[in-house]
Amino acid sequence: MAEGEHDLIVVPASGRPRASAWSRRAAGRSSGLRGLLAALLLLVPAGPAFAQQCGGDFAAWKTAIAAEASAAGVGRSGLDALEGAAIDPKVLERDRAQGVFSQSFIEFSRRMINDYRLKNGAANLKKHAETFARAEREFGVPGPVITAFWALETDFGAVQGDFLTLNALVTLAHDCRRPELFRPQVVPLLTLIDRGVLPADVRGAWAGEIGQTQILPTDYLLRGVDGDGDGRVDLRRSVPDVIMTTANKILSRGWKAGQPWIREVRVPDEMPWEETGRTNKLPLAQWSAWGVTERSGAPLGGDGGLTAGLVLPMGRKGPAFLTFGNYDIYLQWNQSAIYTLTAAHLAARFAGQPAYDPRDPEPGLSRDEMKSLQTKLVALGYDVGGIDGILGAMTREAVRAEQKRLGLAIDGWPTKALLAML
């Protein structure tokens, strides 16, 4: 262990924090992870204040980061790593070229839920059944939910990314497009490097995630679980650490043990479409009264007091899902609506559900047509979050508003007919 490293507090499979063997030799040099992370986050302003701390001279920017890191207790090893960090233009290219999210839900989910992932997911659930059972006992998160993220993020650890993580994070934090997302991750990464948990040249995804389920540094520090009992958290190589840490992360976002996350349903030809949408959660009895049924056509089962929103990713003629409170946790993992729904459905597949019925949705828009639609919506006074050709939450809400104004079914699915009417 290099001079200047700090102790690492790890969470063992029991869920109770303890110090690793080598950290106990350095006892007393840290007040605990939660206090450290709270201090780190307080050092970095939130929201619009980031605009004053991004861009400009990169060397001067790094000097300011180094001061924050030093004040947070980062020692020589972490500061030396920061000194060698550089802007990676390829990271910026990837950040601005996320065209995959312009696909429809059917296109995206069929591409992502393939035979390889289904077969290997089932095999891993069986192979690591004991660890998944521990994870559910400790954190309340079912194995299929963890496995879906494991599959989609890295194909079960096979593709963890080849970007230098520190370069990726300083690039995105220095860039003024979304610094509020990435700057809070830089000092925690330097802390992990300084402690010897990660090497200075650790590699991962272009957006700074690390390991087999692509965990950001703050979660690595706060949620890391020593699943294999070796006294350290290794999210790149240790499957038990990966499973337990991922479960802990999901729980930290508000997961409710024993509750559902998604259920495929069938919708009638006519109903109050304006009541649909993830955020408009209603009792299942109300959905049933409007004619929503199980996929088989059977009446909806009891809701146990739970409420759900009706999500129509491709409009009222496409696939339909009731989404419960636990579904919202997926959005905290990835804010893309099609990724979220794909991950939730893949988890349902691992839990034994069949592939969804695509039904017969109306044709959607090409990416260029979507940009044209967004341009028209902006001209009408809507904020769609940028003209990028992606049907995000803000564009959907604007579409719903225009559907209501024009007397159309309010399902948030933009069609060529709607585009022609604007």
C-alpha positions in Angstrom: 0.0 0.0 0.0 1.5 3.3 -1.1 2.2 6.0 1.4 -0.7 8.5 1.7 -3.4 6.0 0.9 -6.5 6.0 3.2 -8.5 3.2 4.7 -11.3 1.7 2.7 -14.5 0.9 4.5 -16.2 -2.0 2.8 -19.7 -3.5 3.3 -19.5 -7.3 3.7 -22.3 -9.6 2.6 -24.0 -9.2 6.0 -24.6 -5.5 5.0 -22.8 -4.2 8.1 -19.8 -1.9 7.4 -16.4 -3.0 8.5 -12.8 -2.2 7.6 -10.8 -4.3 5.2 -7.7 -6.1 6.6 -5.3 -3.5 5.3 -7.7 -0.6 6.2 -7.7 -1.7 9.9 -4.0 -1.1 9.9 -4.7 2.5 9.1 -7.6 2.9 11.6 -8.5 6.4 12.6 -7.5 8.1 9.4 -11.1 8.4 8.1 -14.4 9.2 9.7 -16.3 6.9 7.4 -17.6 6.8 3.9 -20.9 8.6 4.4 -19.2 11.6 6.1 -16.5 11.6 3.4 -19.0 11.5 0.5 -21.1 14.2 2.2 -18.0 16.4 2.4 -17.1 15.7 -1.2 -20.5 16.6 -2.5 -20.6 19.8 -0.4 -17.4 20.9 -2.0 -18.9 20.9 -5.5 -21.8 23.3 -6.1 -25.0 21.9 -7.7 -27.2 23.1 -10.5 -26.4 26.3 -12.4 -23.3 27.0 -10.3 -21.5 24.4 -12.4 -21.6 26.8 -15.3 -18.9 28.9 -13.5 -16.7 25.8 -12.9 -16.6 24.2 -16.3 -14.7 25.1 -19.5 -11.8 27.5 -19.6 -8.2 26.7 -19.2 -7.9 23.0 -18.4 -4.8 23.2 -16.3 -6.4 25.9 -14.1 -9.5 23.8 -13.9 -7.5 20.8 -12.7 -5.8 22.9 -10.1 -9.2 23.8 -8.6 -10.2 20.1 -8.6 -6.9 19.2 -6.9 -7.6 21.7 -4.2 -11.0 20.2 -3.6 -9.6 16.7 -3.6 -6.9 17.6 -1.2 -9.4 19.2 1.2 -11.4 16.0 1.0 -8.4 14.0 2.1 -7.1 12.7 -1.2 -3.3 12.0 -0.9 -0.4 12.0 -3.2 -1.4 9.0 -5.3 -4.7 10.5 -6.2 -3.4 13.9 -6.9 -0.6 12.5 -9.1 -3.2 10.7 -11.1 -5.2 13.9 -11.6 -2.1 15.7 -12.7 -1.7 13.2 -15.6 -5.4 13.3 -16.6 -6.2 14.6 -20.1 -9.1 15.6 -22.2 -10.3 12.7 -24.4 -12.0 13.9 -27.6 -13.5 10.5 -28.2 -15.5 10.8 -25.0 -17.0 14.0 -26.3 -17.8 12.3 -29.6 -19.6 9.5 -27.8 -21.5 11.9 -25.5 -22.9 13.8 -28.5 -23.7 10.8 -30.7 -26.2 8.7 -28.7 -28.3 7.9 -31.8 -29.2 4.5 -30.5 -31.8 6.2 -28.3 -33.6 7.5 -31.4 -34.8 4.0 -32.1 -38.3 2.9 -31.2 -38.9 0.7 -28.1 -39.5 -2.3 -30.4 -36.3 -1.7 -32.4 -34.2 -1.1 -29.3 -35.5 -3.9 -27.1 -35.3 -6.5 -29.9 -31.7 -5.5 -30.4 -30.8 -5.6 -26.7 -32.8 -8.6 -25.6 -31.1 -11.3 -27.7 -30.6 -15.1 -27.4 -27.1 -14.7 -26.0 -28.3 -12.5 -23.1 -31.3 -14.6 -22.3 -29.3 -17.9 -22.4 -26.4 -16.6 -20.3 -28.6 -14.7 -17.9 -30.5 -17.9 -17.1 -27.2 -19.7 -16.7 -25.8 -17.1 -14.4 -28.9 -17.0 -12.3 -28.4 -20.7 -11.7 -24.7 -20.6 -11.3 -24.7 -17.8 -8.7 -28.1 -18.7 -7.1 -26.7 -18.7 -3.6 -25.3 -15.2 -4.0 -28.5 -13.9 -5.6 -30.4 -15.4 -2.7 -28.1 -13.5 -0.3 -28.6 -10.3 -2.2 -32.4 -10.6 -2.0 -32.3 -11.4 1.7 -30.0 -8.5 2.5 -31.3 -5.9 0.1 -34.7 -7.1 -1.2 -33.7 -7.0 -4.8 -34.5 -10.1 -6.9 -31.8 -11.8 -8.9 -33.6 -11.2 -12.3 -33.5 -7.5 -11.7 -29.8 -7.5 -11.0 -29.1 -9.8 -13.9 -30.9 -7.6 -16.4 -28.6 -4.7 -15.7 -25.6 -7.1 -15.7 -26.6 -8.3 -19.1 -27.4 -5.0 -20.7 -24.4 -3.1 -19.3 -21.5 -5.4 -20.0 -22.8 -8.8 -21.2 -22.0 -10.2 -17.8 -18.6 -8.6 -17.5 -17.3 -9.4 -21.0 -17.4 -5.8 -22.3 -16.6 -3.3 -19.5 -15.2 -0.5 -21.7 -11.8 0.6 -22.8 -11.9 4.3 -21.9 -9.5 5.6 -19.3 -12.0 6.4 -16.5 -10.3 9.4 -15.1 -9.8 11.0 -18.5 -13.5 10.3 -19.3 -14.7 11.9 -16.1 -12.5 15.0 -16.2 -13.4 15.4 -19.9 -17.2 15.4 -19.2 -16.8 17.4 -16.0 -14.8 20.1 -17.7 -17.2 20.2 -20.7 -20.1 22.5 -20.1 -22.8 20.3 -21.5 -23.6 18.3 -18.4 -21.0 19.0 -15.7 -23.5 18.7 -12.9 -23.7 14.9 -13.7 -20.0 14.3 -13.9 -18.1 16.7 -11.7 -19.3 15.1 -8.4 -17.7 11.8 -9.6 -14.1 13.1 -10.0 -13.0 13.4 -6.4 -14.6 10.1 -5.4 -12.7 8.4 -8.2 -9.5 10.1 -7.1 -10.3 8.8 -3.6 -10.6 5.2 -4.9 -7.3 5.6 -6.8 -5.6 7.1 -3.8 -6.7 4.3 -1.5 -5.4 1.7 -4.0 -8.9 0.3 -4.6 -8.6 1.2 -8.3 -5.4 1.8 -10.4 -4.8 5.2 -11.9 -5.3 3.8 -15.3 -8.5 2.0 -14.6 -10.7 1.6 -17.7 -14.4 1.5 -18.2 -17.3 3.1 -20.1 -17.0 6.4 -21.9 -19.2 8.1 -19.3 -17.0 7.1 -16.3 -18.8 3.9 -15.1 -16.7 1.1 -13.8 -17.1 -2.7 -13.5 -19.5 -5.4 -14.6 -22.7 -3.4 -13.9 -21.1 0.0 -14.7 -21.0 1.7 -11.3 -20.1 5.3 -10.9 -17.4 6.2 -8.3 -19.8 7.7 -5.7 -21.7 4.4 -5.7 -18.5 2.4 -5.6 -17.6 4.3 -2.4 -20.9 4.4 -0.7 -22.5 1.1 -1.9 -19.6 -1.2 -2.4 -20.2 -4.6 -0.8 -17.5 -7.2 -0.2 -19.5 -10.2 -1.4 -16.7 -12.8 -1.5 -15.3 -11.9 1.9 -11.7 -11.1 0.7 -11.7 -7.7 2.5 -12.0 -5.5 -0.6 -14.6 -4.6 -3.2 -13.6 -5.5 -6.8 -16.4 -4.7 -9.2 -14.4 -5.6 -12.2 -13.5 -9.2 -11.4 -15.5 -10.5 -8.4 -19.0 -11.6 -9.3 -20.2 -11.8 -5.7 -19.0 -8.2 -5.2 -20.8 -7.2 -8.4 -24.1 -8.9 -7.4 -24.2 -7.6 -3.8 -23.1 -4.1 -4.7 -25.6 -3.8 -7.5 -28.4 -4.9 -5.2 -27.2 -2.3 -2.6 -27.2 0.4 -5.2 -30.7 -0.5 -6.4 -32.0 -0.5 -2.8 -30.5 2.9 -2.2 -32.6 4.3 -4.9 -35.8 3.3 -3.1 -36.5 -0.3 -4.2 -39.4 -1.9 -2.2 -38.8 -5.6 -1.4 -41.5 -8.0 -2.5 -43.2 -5.5 -4.8 -43.6 -5.8 -8.6 -41.9 -3.5 -11.2 -43.8 -4.1 -14.4 -46.7 -6.1 -15.9 -47.6 -6.4 -19.5 -51.3 -5.8 -20.2 -53.8 -5.4 -23.0 -55.7 -2.1 -23.5 -59.1 -1.6 -25.1 -59.7 0.3 -28.3 -61.1 3.3 -26.4 -60.4 4.6 -22.9 -59.3 7.9 -21.3 -55.9 8.0 -22.9 -55.1 11.2 -21.1 -54.9 9.2 -17.9 -52.0 7.1 -19.3 -48.3 7.7 -18.5 -45.8 6.4 -16.0 -46.3 9.2 -13.5 -50.1 9.0 -13.3 -50.3 6.0 -10.9 -53.9 4.7 -10.3 -55.3 1.6 -8.5 -55.5 -1.5 -10.7 -59.3 -1.5 -10.1 -59.5 1.8 -12.0 -57.5 0.5 -14.9 -59.7 -2.6 -14.9 -62.8 -0.4 -15.0 -61.5 1.2 -18.1 -61.1 -2.1 -19.8 -57.4 -2.8 -19.2 -56.8 -6.6 -18.8 -54.0 -9.1 -18.3 -52.2 -9.9 -21.5 -54.3 -13.1 -21.7 -57.5 -11.1 -21.6 -58.2 -12.1 -18.0 -59.3 -9.5 -15.5 -56.5 -7.7 -13.7 -55.5 -9.4 -10.4 -55.6 -7.8 -7.0 -53.3 -4.8 -6.5 -52.6 -5.3 -2.8 -53.1 -1.5 -2.4 -50.4 -0.7 -5.0 -50.9 1.8 -7.8 -49.5 1.7 -11.3 -49.1 3.9 -14.4 -50.0 2.7 -17.9 -47.0 3.1 -20.2 -47.6 3.0 -24.0 -44.1 3.3 -25.5 -45.4 3.3 -29.0 -48.9 4.6 -28.5 -52.2 3.1 -27.8 -51.9 0.5 -30.6 -48.5 -0.8 -29.5 -47.3 -2.8 -26.5 -48.7 -1.8 -23.1 -47.3 -2.1 -19.6 -48.5 -1.3 -16.1 -45.5 0.1 -14.2 -45.3 0.2 -10.4 -43.3 2.2 -7.9 -40.2 -0.1 -8.3 -40.2 0.7 -12.1 -39.3 4.3 -11.3 -36.0 3.0 -9.8 -34.9 2.0 -13.3 -35.1 5.6 -14.4 -32.6 6.5 -11.8 -30.2 4.0 -13.4 -30.7 5.4 -16.9 -33.0 8.2 -17.8 -33.7 6.9 -21.3 -37.3 5.7 -21.5 -36.6 2.9 -24.0 -33.6 1.6 -22.0 -35.6 1.7 -18.8 -38.5 -0.3 -20.3 -36.1 -2.7 -22.0 -34.3 -3.4 -18.7 -37.5 -3.8 -16.8 -38.9 -6.2 -19.4 -35.6 -8.2 -19.6 -35.8 -8.6 -15.8 -39.4 -9.9 -16.2 -38.1 -12.4 -18.9 -35.5 -13.7 -16.5 -38.3 -14.0 -13.9 -40.2 -16.3 -16.3 -42.4 -14.0 -18.3 -42.8 -14.3 -22.0 -41.7 -11.8 -24.7 -44.1 -8.9 -24.9 -46.7 -8.7 -27.7 -45.7 -5.8 -30.0 -49.2 -5.6 -31.4 -49.6 -3.2 -34.3 -48.5 0.4 -33.5 -48.8 3.2 -36.0 -45.6 3.9 -37.8 -43.4 6.4 -35.9 -41.1 9.1 -37.2 -37.6 8.9 -38.5 -34.9 10.7 -36.6 -35.0 13.6 -39.2 -38.8 13.7 -38.9 -38.5 13.7 -35.1 -36.1 16.7 -35.3 -38.6 18.5 -37.5 -41.4 17.7 -35.0 -39.2 19.1 -32.2 -38.5 22.2 -34.1 -42.2 22.8 -34.6 -42.9 22.1 -30.9 -40.2 24.6 -29.9 -41.7 27.2 -32.2 -45.0 26.6 -30.4 -43.4 27.4 -27.1 -42.5 24.0 -25.8 -39.3 23.0 -24.1 -38.3 19.6 -25.6 -34.9 19.5 -24.0 -33.0 20.0 -27.3 -33.6 19.2 -30.9 -31.9 15.8 -31.0 -34.3 13.5 -32.8 -34.9 11.5 -29.6 -38.4 10.9 -28.2 -37.5 11.8 -24.6 -39.9 12.6 -21.7 -40.1 16.3 -22.5 -40.9 15.7 -26.2 -43.6 13.2 -25.2 -45.2 15.7 -22.9 -45.3 18.3 -25.6 -46.8 15.7 -28.0 -49.5 14.9 -25.4 -50.3 18.6 -25.1 -50.7 19.0 -28.8 -52.7 15.8 -29.2 -55.1 17.2 -26.6 -55.3 20.6 -28.4 -55.9 18.9 -31.7 -58.6 16.5 -30.4 -56.4 13.4 -30.9 -56.0 10.3 -28.6 -53.5 11.5 -26.0 -51.0 8.7 -25.9 -47.7 10.6 -26.4 -46.8 8.7 -29.6 -45.9 11.1 -32.5 -47.0 10.0 -35.9 -46.6 11.4 -39.4 -50.2 12.6 -39.2 -49.5 14.6 -36.1 -46.4 16.1 -37.7 -48.4 17.2 -40.8 -51.0 18.9 -38.5 -48.5 21.1 -36.7 
